[in-house]
Amino acid sequence: MKPLLLATAACALTLSNAAAENPVVVMTTSLGEITIELDSEKAPASVENFLKYVEDGHYDGTVFHRVIGNFMIQGGGFADTDPPEQKATRAPIKNEAKNGLSNTRGTIAMARTAAPHSATAQFFINVVDNSESLDPGVFSPDGYAVFGKVTAGMDTVDKIKAVETGVKPLKSRAGDQLFERPSEDVPLKPVVIESVVLQGAEDGADAAAPAAPAAPAAPAAPATDTPSDK
């Protein structure tokens, strides 16, 4: 009996350790906090890309610039300026949508243009089950890459999805050039991402050493809506 109990305990510990290895970030917004567990096993390129932007502070002071209450909330690309201005990014990454993760409610995925491998910094959080329209399939052959899930703070997500939206100007980027265009589904009052922090990163840095000094497409029509990277 003891060997069976030990084996069961060892298995449980292994599963627990595997789950604990997934990076977790805390996103602080003007409407509350959102805790997100990233799946580095199934979406390694997307998670690595996202964490580089987190490390660079890219998301701090950006906004959720596109909110559709029965679809998703999108952010990570436009600074909290008037009008919101699209930030420069690194090169696009590979689309990992065929990784077995699905665009269900509470998952986070990479936004992109119509080109399948065009995702850079922008992401969206699904507020409903969008698996039929955003997973690889008939509607979207290449799909949208899920790379994590909200583990706490869905109440904050639901607050964001409920904000009043309308047509407002955004300054989009084409290379080094910025141009202003009217965009739909923009929150009338900015929903700001104040910070995104990797859990444990600060403690690890303190233990090791003192801390160092401190790309356009028009919005799709609702009937064929997709999260665009522009």
C-alpha positions in Angstrom: 0.0 0.0 0.0 2.8 2.4 0.8 4.5 2.2 -2.6 1.1 3.0 -4.2 0.6 6.0 -1.9 4.2 7.2 -2.6 3.7 6.9 -6.3 0.4 8.8 -6.2 2.0 11.5 -4.1 5.0 11.7 -6.4 2.7 12.0 -9.4 0.7 14.7 -7.8 3.8 16.6 -6.9 5.1 16.4 -10.4 1.9 17.8 -11.8 1.9 20.5 -9.2 5.5 21.5 -10.1 4.7 21.4 -13.8 1.8 23.8 -13.2 3.9 26.0 -11.0 6.5 26.4 -13.7 4.1 28.4 -15.9 4.9 32.1 -15.7 2.2 34.2 -14.1 1.8 38.0 -14.7 -0.3 40.5 -12.8 -1.9 43.2 -15.0 -3.0 46.3 -13.1 -5.6 48.3 -14.9 -7.5 51.4 -14.0 -10.5 49.1 -13.3 -8.7 46.5 -11.3 -6.2 43.6 -11.5 -6.1 40.6 -13.8 -3.8 37.6 -13.0 -2.8 35.6 -16.1 -1.1 32.2 -16.2 1.0 31.8 -19.4 1.3 28.4 -21.1 5.0 28.3 -22.0 4.8 24.6 -23.0 2.1 24.9 -25.7 2.8 28.5 -26.8 6.5 29.0 -26.2 7.1 31.7 -28.9 4.1 33.7 -27.9 4.9 33.5 -24.2 8.5 34.5 -24.7 7.5 37.4 -26.9 4.9 38.6 -24.4 7.4 38.4 -21.5 10.0 40.4 -23.4 7.4 43.2 -23.8 6.6 42.9 -20.1 10.3 43.1 -19.2 10.7 46.2 -21.4 7.8 47.9 -19.8 6.1 48.1 -23.1 2.6 47.6 -21.8 2.8 50.0 -18.9 0.7 53.1 -19.7 -1.1 51.5 -22.7 -4.8 51.2 -23.1 -7.5 48.7 -24.0 -8.2 50.5 -27.3 -10.9 48.1 -28.7 -13.7 46.6 -26.5 -16.6 44.6 -27.9 -18.7 43.4 -25.0 -19.9 40.1 -26.6 -16.5 39.3 -28.1 -13.2 40.4 -26.6 -11.2 43.2 -25.1 -8.0 44.2 -26.9 -4.9 46.1 -25.8 -1.2 46.4 -25.5 -0.5 48.4 -28.6 -1.6 52.0 -28.0 -0.2 54.5 -25.5 -2.5 56.4 -23.1 -2.2 59.6 -25.1 -4.8 61.9 -26.7 -5.5 60.4 -29.2 -4.0 57.0 -28.3 -0.8 56.5 -30.3 0.4 53.1 -31.5 3.8 52.1 -30.1 6.7 50.7 -32.1 7.2 47.0 -31.8 9.7 44.2 -32.5 9.4 41.9 -35.5 6.3 39.7 -35.8 6.2 36.2 -34.4 5.1 32.8 -35.6 1.4 32.0 -35.3 1.0 29.2 -32.7 -2.8 28.9 -33.0 -2.6 25.1 -33.8 -1.2 24.3 -30.3 -4.4 22.7 -28.9 -5.4 25.8 -26.8 -8.8 27.2 -27.6 -10.3 30.7 -27.6 -12.7 30.1 -24.7 -13.8 32.7 -22.2 -11.0 34.0 -20.1 -8.2 33.0 -22.4 -5.6 35.5 -23.7 -4.4 35.3 -27.3 -2.3 37.3 -29.8 -4.0 39.9 -32.0 -2.8 40.1 -35.6 -3.6 41.4 -39.0 -5.1 39.3 -41.8 -1.6 37.9 -42.3 -1.3 34.7 -40.1 2.2 35.4 -38.8 1.9 39.2 -38.1 1.3 39.3 -34.3 3.6 41.6 -32.4 2.7 43.1 -29.0 -1.1 43.4 -29.1 -3.2 40.8 -27.3 -6.9 40.2 -26.5 -8.8 38.5 -23.7 -11.9 36.5 -24.8 -15.0 37.5 -22.9 -17.1 34.8 -24.4 -16.4 31.4 -26.0 -14.9 32.4 -29.4 -13.6 29.0 -30.2 -15.8 28.5 -33.3 -14.7 31.7 -34.9 -11.1 32.2 -33.7 -9.7 28.7 -33.4 -8.2 27.3 -36.6 -11.1 26.2 -38.8 -13.4 27.2 -41.6 -14.0 30.8 -40.5 -10.3 31.4 -39.6 -8.1 28.8 -41.3 -5.0 29.9 -39.4 -6.6 30.9 -36.2 -5.6 33.1 -33.3 -2.9 31.9 -30.9 -4.0 31.4 -27.3 -1.0 31.6 -24.9 -2.6 31.7 -21.5 -5.6 32.2 -19.3 -7.0 34.5 -16.6 -6.8 32.8 -13.2 -8.1 35.7 -11.2 -9.7 39.0 -12.0 -12.4 38.0 -14.5 -14.6 40.5 -12.6 -12.1 43.2 -13.9 -12.4 41.8 -17.4 -16.1 42.0 -17.2 -15.9 45.6 -16.0 -13.8 46.4 -19.0 -16.1 44.7 -21.5 -19.0 46.7 -20.1 -17.5 50.2 -20.6 -19.2 52.6 -23.0 -17.5 52.7 -26.5 -17.8 54.6 -29.7 -16.0 56.0 -32.7 -12.8 57.9 -31.6 -9.5 58.7 -33.4 -6.4 56.4 -33.0 -3.0 57.2 -34.3 -1.9 54.0 -36.1 1.7 53.2 -37.2 2.9 52.3 -40.6 6.7 51.8 -40.2 8.0 55.1 -38.7 4.9 57.1 -39.8 1.8 57.7 -37.7 -1.5 58.6 -39.2 -4.8 59.4 -37.4 -8.0 57.5 -38.3 -11.4 57.1 -36.7 -11.9 53.7 -35.1 -14.9 51.9 -33.8 -15.3 50.2 -30.4 -12.9 52.6 -28.6 -13.7 53.2 -24.9 -15.0 56.7 -24.5 -13.1 56.9 -21.2 -9.6 55.3 -21.4 -9.1 52.0 -19.7 -5.4 52.1 -18.8 -3.0 49.2 -18.3 -1.0 50.7 -15.6 1.5 47.9 -15.3 2.2 44.3 -16.2 4.5 42.5 -13.7 5.9 38.9 -13.8 5.2 37.3 -10.4 8.5 36.6 -8.6 10.6 38.6 -11.0 11.3 41.4 -8.5 12.2 38.9 -5.7 14.5 37.0 -7.9 16.3 40.2 -9.0 16.7 41.4 -5.4 18.2 38.0 -4.3 20.7 38.0 -7.2 21.8 41.6 -7.2 20.6 45.2 -6.6 17.9 46.3 -9.1 19.2 48.1 -12.1 18.1 51.8 -12.6 15.1 51.9 -13.4 2.6 47.7 -36.8 -2.8 49.2 -40.3 -6.1 47.6 -41.0 -9.6 49.1 -40.5 -11.8 47.4 -37.8 -13.8 44.5 -39.2 -17.5 44.6 -39.3 -19.2 42.9 -36.3 -20.5 40.0 -38.5 -17.0 38.9 -39.3 -15.1 40.4 -36.4 -11.5 39.4 -35.7 -8.9 40.9 -33.3 -6.7 43.1 -35.5 -3.1 44.1 -34.6 -3.7 47.6 -35.9 
